[in-house]
Amino acid sequence: MTVGRFKRIVVKLGTSLLTGGTGRLDRERMADLVDQIARLHKEGRELVVVSSGAVAAGRERLGQVRKLRHVPLRQVYAAVGQGRLMAVYDELFGRHEVTIAQTLLTRSELQERVSYLNARNTLLGLLDLGVISIVNENDVVAVEELEAASFGDNDNLSALVAGLVDADVLVLLSDIAGLYTADPNKDPSATRIPVVNRVDRAIEALAGASASELARGGMATKIQAAKTATAAGITMVIADGREPDMLLRLAAGEAGGTVFLPTGNRMESRKRWMVSGVSQKGTLVVDDGAAVALVQRKGSLLAAGVSSVEGRFGRGDIVGIRDGFGHPIGYGIANYGADDLASIKGLRSGQIERVLGHHYGDEVVHRNNLVLV
């Protein structure tokens, strides 16, 4: 499995790759990456770039300034750096006569179905025009201190963008060559895993939770991105962007990095929106019997299988579903709000109307409105 057979590609460029670990943009490396992307574009491939680097560009311009009162420093760096980052990209792509567009996204903008579709239509329209979108999280208004509005890292953002544009493959280019059996910096016997068929608990355990000093993402966030992308039927690759012509080699059919295979068929847009998690308003914890019914028998979730209810949500909102060990099972549209579910959790379906005084159906989440991950 390689990128070679795919046409629509989302490429994520990480901070450590774009800066070479220096804290400032490495324009020579950026020029090389842009050259590869432009060459694929001229071959007829359709590309969207999710780029980090705005904060690094702002820090480069301002230097290490003291922390500002009442304003997150990251926000300030992003405000200064976003235009500088785009100016570099505009110059580099301009050398290849390729038109680019800036697209800034926040989680809050994509939580509602209408704004999600608006973003999707814009990105697809740009692809139709042969324009390469440079996508980034809008750090000026969505930073770590504003968790409800933040994707948290561009790995997860890139997985969401891949779903938005119906991508064939998502390629995460960074300063690591893929997923390893152990930390290669600490264990010389660690080996790269070429293919991951499914992101299970063992794969998640390999990822750990470390992150580089410059980037918010790490292997843990890349594995989260892999779960989102593969659940939507999209192949994902983690590869070392520092290696010569890595993207071109992948596109030519050469094996490299770690390939994460799709776990299901390509989803339609509504289900991709659900599985992205950006619209999640709460969580339902289910017992072992319900977990088996959902995963193995592809059934609906009934009130009897709900152990606990977390968050504030209403009827028709998106909820996450996980088992008693905290492992995610999927996402679905709730037929009952949080208050109602707190009253009927653990009850048989025939008891719902007697307890609530109304009845929206036996299913808490119907299987037609459920997406497993």
VOGU-3710 file (C-alpha; in Angstrom, 3 decimals, decimal comma):
1> mtvgrfkriv> 0,000/0,000/0,000  1,474/3,328/-1,113  0,311/6,755/-2,199  1,011/5,820/-5,800  -2,530/4,868/-6,811  -4,242/7,834/-5,164  -5,315/11,093/-6,811  -6,597/13,363/-4,021  -3,935/13,837/-1,359  -3,898/15,841/1,854
11> vklgtslltg> -0,330/16,590/2,984  0,353/17,731/6,537  3,647/19,531/7,146  4,714/19,603/10,773  6,460/22,370/12,686  9,599/20,353/13,364  9,899/19,587/9,652  9,361/23,192/8,518  11,795/24,612/11,078  14,399/21,871/11,121
21> gtgrldrerm> 14,118/22,021/14,896  15,556/25,556/14,947  12,505/27,549/15,991  12,426/29,480/12,701  11,209/28,619/9,211  13,712/26,680/7,126  13,074/28,230/3,723  15,366/25,838/1,885  13,444/22,845/3,194  10,129/24,547/2,511
31> adlvdqiarl> 11,232/25,185/-1,066  12,023/21,498/-1,497  8,643/20,422/-0,110  6,798/22,956/-2,279  8,705/21,713/-5,321  7,481/18,158/-4,671  3,888/19,274/-4,141  3,945/21,465/-7,270  5,293/18,596/-9,366  2,480/16,310/-8,226
41> hkegrelvvv> -0,010/19,106/-8,900  1,232/19,436/-12,477  0,887/15,657/-12,899  -2,836/16,048/-12,284  -2,964/15,117/-8,602  -5,279/17,116/-6,360  -3,588/18,384/-3,214  -4,481/20,193/-0,017  -1,726/21,228/2,387  -2,258/21,440/6,148
51> ssgavaagre> 0,671/23,482/7,386  2,030/24,259/10,798  4,605/27,017/11,235  2,638/30,211/11,897  3,648/30,371/15,539  7,280/29,654/14,665  7,215/32,397/12,027  5,812/34,856/14,555  8,392/33,902/17,152  11,127/34,372/14,544
61> rlgqvrklrh> 9,905/37,898/13,814  9,284/39,011/17,395  11,988/37,053/19,158  11,490/35,552/22,611  9,258/38,190/24,185  8,044/38,210/27,756  4,669/36,670/28,462  1,879/39,173/27,925  -0,739/39,753/30,573  -4,257/38,521/29,722
71> vplrqvyaav> -3,231/37,428/26,195  -1,871/33,943/25,397  1,577/34,378/23,840  0,828/31,719/21,245  -2,048/33,867/20,006  0,275/36,824/19,462  2,907/34,764/17,671  0,222/33,294/15,384  -1,189/36,738/14,547  2,255/37,963/13,479
81> gqgrlmavyd> 3,352/34,744/11,839  0,340/33,667/9,782  0,807/36,332/7,108  4,565/35,742/7,014  4,036/32,000/6,579  1,626/32,553/3,700  3,983/35,048/2,096  6,696/32,387/2,002  4,312/29,837/0,498  3,027/32,349/-2,057
91> elfgrhevti> 6,566/33,093/-3,201  7,596/29,435/-3,371  4,490/28,200/-5,195  4,639/31,268/-7,433  7,939/29,997/-8,810  5,931/27,060/-10,190  3,009/29,253/-11,327  0,702/27,501/-8,872  -2,065/29,495/-7,206  -2,643/28,975/-3,488
101> aqtlltrsel> -5,381/29,972/-1,043  -5,313/30,448/2,708  -7,918/28,584/4,762  -8,133/29,064/8,536  -10,395/26,720/10,491  -11,546/26,432/14,092  -13,346/23,621/15,869  -16,336/25,814/16,743  -16,879/26,649/13,068  -17,136/22,966/12,165
111> qervsylnar> -19,361/21,828/15,018  -22,468/22,918/13,157  -23,482/20,966/10,094  -24,077/24,046/7,912  -20,673/25,626/8,567  -19,033/22,203/8,107  -20,631/21,940/4,662  -19,649/25,526/3,828  -15,992/24,737/4,581  -16,257/21,537/2,554
121> ntllglldlg> -17,787/23,304/-0,435  -15,106/25,999/-0,387  -12,240/23,510/-0,284  -13,798/21,378/-3,026  -14,401/24,487/-5,127  -10,745/25,465/-4,837  -9,705/21,956/-5,879  -11,961/22,221/-8,942  -10,158/25,440/-9,882  -6,731/23,850/-9,507
131> visivnendv> -5,913/25,960/-6,448  -3,877/24,436/-3,612  -5,347/25,329/-0,219  -2,949/25,997/2,640  -4,964/25,063/5,725  -4,120/25,890/9,312  -5,937/26,138/12,600  -6,806/29,739/13,354  -4,540/30,024/16,392  -5,389/33,710/16,753
141> vaveeleaas> -8,809/32,753/18,132  -8,324/29,058/18,942  -5,389/28,262/21,190  -4,619/25,775/23,937  -6,081/28,101/26,552  -9,398/28,024/24,664  -9,791/24,257/24,598  -13,409/24,227/23,475  -12,492/26,020/20,240  -9,172/24,293/19,525
151> fgdndnlsal> -8,293/21,188/17,524  -5,187/20,993/19,719  -2,794/20,111/16,905  -2,577/20,027/13,123  -2,412/16,216/12,984  -6,040/15,954/14,027  -6,940/18,957/11,889  -5,419/17,257/8,843  -7,522/14,128/9,443  -10,628/16,285/9,584
161> vaglvdadvl> -9,634/18,109/6,382  -9,037/14,766/4,659  -12,627/13,857/5,462  -13,907/17,267/4,396  -12,490/16,944/0,883  -13,059/13,194/0,368  -9,308/12,583/0,196  -7,913/9,263/-0,951  -4,919/9,485/1,341  -3,527/11,615/4,154
171> vllsdiagly> 0,261/11,956/4,349  1,783/13,263/7,579  5,303/14,479/6,842  7,387/15,219/9,920  10,832/14,492/11,327  10,049/10,853/12,130  10,043/7,928/9,727  6,892/6,254/11,024  5,596/4,242/13,945  8,179/2,059/15,678
181> tadpnkdpsa> 7,984/-0,963/17,947  9,649/1,200/20,628  11,141/4,678/20,937  14,083/4,558/18,457  15,826/7,333/20,380  15,995/5,110/23,451  15,926/1,563/22,079  18,423/0,754/19,274  16,548/-2,473/18,534  13,336/-0,610/17,668
191> tripvvnrvd> 12,046/-1,311/14,159  9,653/0,619/11,961  6,193/-0,880/11,470  5,490/-0,697/7,712  1,724/-1,353/7,799  -0,943/-1,007/10,491  -4,165/-2,817/9,665  -6,127/-1,346/12,563  -5,395/1,147/15,321  -6,051/-0,977/18,402
201> raiealagas> -4,950/-0,673/22,015  -1,550/-2,192/21,276  -0,867/0,416/18,584  -2,058/3,206/20,862  0,310/1,970/23,569  3,251/2,237/21,164  2,460/5,890/20,496  2,974/7,112/24,050  2,198/10,751/24,733  5,468/12,585/24,041
211> aselarggma> 5,553/15,744/21,969  8,384/17,819/20,619  9,244/21,137/22,201  8,173/23,118/19,150  5,078/21,195/18,133  1,842/20,483/19,939  1,580/17,148/18,187  3,541/13,966/18,776  3,079/10,317/17,870  0,022/10,139/20,129
221> tkiqaaktat> -1,788/12,798/18,096  -0,749/11,094/14,859  -2,364/7,888/16,059  -5,518/9,852/16,938  -5,475/11,259/13,414  -5,049/7,752/12,009  -8,139/6,557/13,892  -10,213/9,418/12,483  -8,936/9,067/8,915  -9,094/5,287/8,655
231> aagitmviad> -12,558/5,162/10,234  -13,691/7,452/7,395  -12,201/5,059/4,817  -9,058/7,116/4,171  -5,542/5,649/4,035  -2,953/7,492/6,138  0,859/7,513/5,938  3,425/8,796/8,441  6,767/9,468/6,747  9,999/11,420/7,216
241> grepdmllrl> 9,771/14,598/5,156  13,492/15,208/5,570  14,321/12,288/3,283  14,995/13,367/-0,324  11,847/13,470/-2,478  9,848/11,434/0,050  6,468/12,649/-1,196  7,410/12,054/-4,824  8,709/8,587/-3,992  5,490/7,690/-2,201
251> aageaggtvf> 3,470/9,012/-5,122  5,572/6,929/-7,517  4,572/3,788/-5,648  7,620/3,350/-3,441  6,938/1,963/0,020  7,941/4,151/2,929  6,986/5,264/6,383  4,063/3,595/8,145  0,818/3,041/6,250  -2,460/2,903/8,175
261> lptgnrmesr> -5,101/1,020/6,216  -8,783/2,046/6,170  -10,936/0,082/8,590  -14,124/0,401/6,558  -15,711/1,639/3,371  -15,654/5,298/2,392  -18,217/7,176/4,452  -20,718/9,664/3,193  -20,293/13,236/4,362  -22,700/13,143/7,318
271> krwmvsgvsq> -20,967/10,159/8,886  -17,521/11,681/8,374  -18,762/14,782/10,176  -19,939/12,620/13,069  -16,751/10,555/13,373  -14,554/13,657/13,275  -15,607/14,350/16,865  -15,653/18,135/16,448  -19,409/18,234/16,964  -19,443/15,996/20,035
281> kgtlvvddga> -21,484/17,489/22,894  -21,280/14,647/25,420  -20,361/11,018/26,070  -22,280/7,839/26,848  -20,462/5,098/28,755  -21,883/1,650/28,015  -21,608/-1,718/29,736  -19,893/-4,795/28,326  -23,089/-6,231/26,859  -23,919/-3,067/24,980
291> avalvqrkgs> -20,334/-2,783/23,697  -20,581/-6,281/22,217  -23,988/-5,512/20,695  -22,684/-2,354/19,063  -19,350/-3,640/17,784  -20,046/-7,276/16,942  -23,763/-7,313/16,149  -23,932/-3,776/14,696  -26,998/-3,084/16,816  -28,545/0,079/18,212
301> llaagvssve> -27,749/1,408/21,671  -30,584/0,909/24,158  -31,074/2,624/27,501  -30,423/-0,635/29,317  -26,826/-0,630/28,092  -25,975/2,915/29,221  -23,919/2,997/32,431  -23,330/6,746/32,771  -23,929/10,045/30,992  -21,300/12,785/30,674
311> grfgrgdivg> -21,703/16,346/29,430  -24,646/18,556/28,549  -26,408/17,759/25,303  -29,859/17,775/23,813  -31,882/15,465/21,651  -30,303/15,331/18,180  -26,791/16,248/19,358  -23,705/14,165/18,579  -22,383/12,055/21,461  -19,302/9,904/21,796
321> irdgfghpig> -19,728/6,328/22,974  -17,082/4,474/24,961  -16,820/1,358/27,081  -16,213/1,147/30,811  -12,441/1,118/30,284  -12,520/4,461/28,482  -11,928/3,036/25,005  -13,906/4,786/22,226  -16,521/2,760/20,382  -18,055/5,351/18,097
331> ygianygadd> -20,218/8,434/17,655  -23,946/8,778/17,241  -26,952/11,070/17,250  -28,730/10,948/20,604  -32,493/10,386/20,600  -32,690/11,687/24,165  -31,007/14,615/25,920  -28,583/14,287/28,817  -31,211/14,891/31,520  -33,559/12,286/30,080
341> lasikglrsg> -30,761/9,759/29,700  -29,630/10,281/33,269  -33,150/9,221/34,307  -33,525/6,184/32,034  -29,973/4,765/31,879  -29,979/1,082/32,726  -33,740/0,740/32,217  -35,568/-1,544/29,814  -37,106/0,148/26,779  -40,632/-0,531/28,021
351> qiervlghhy> -40,001/1,621/31,091  -38,957/4,808/29,253  -42,378/6,423/28,784  -43,472/5,663/32,338  -40,357/7,368/33,750  -40,135/10,344/31,374  -43,750/10,893/30,409  -42,755/10,860/26,737  -41,186/8,408/24,310  -38,865/9,151/21,356
361> gdevvhrnnl> -38,202/5,508/20,531  -36,639/2,453/22,128  -33,158/3,346/20,872  -30,919/5,832/22,656  -28,810/5,882/19,478  -30,214/4,142/16,413  -27,789/2,057/14,379  -28,544/4,180/11,304  -27,212/7,187/13,192  -24,173/5,424/14,619
371> vlv> -20,602/5,342/13,326  -18,092/2,931/14,878  -14,391/3,778/15,160
//
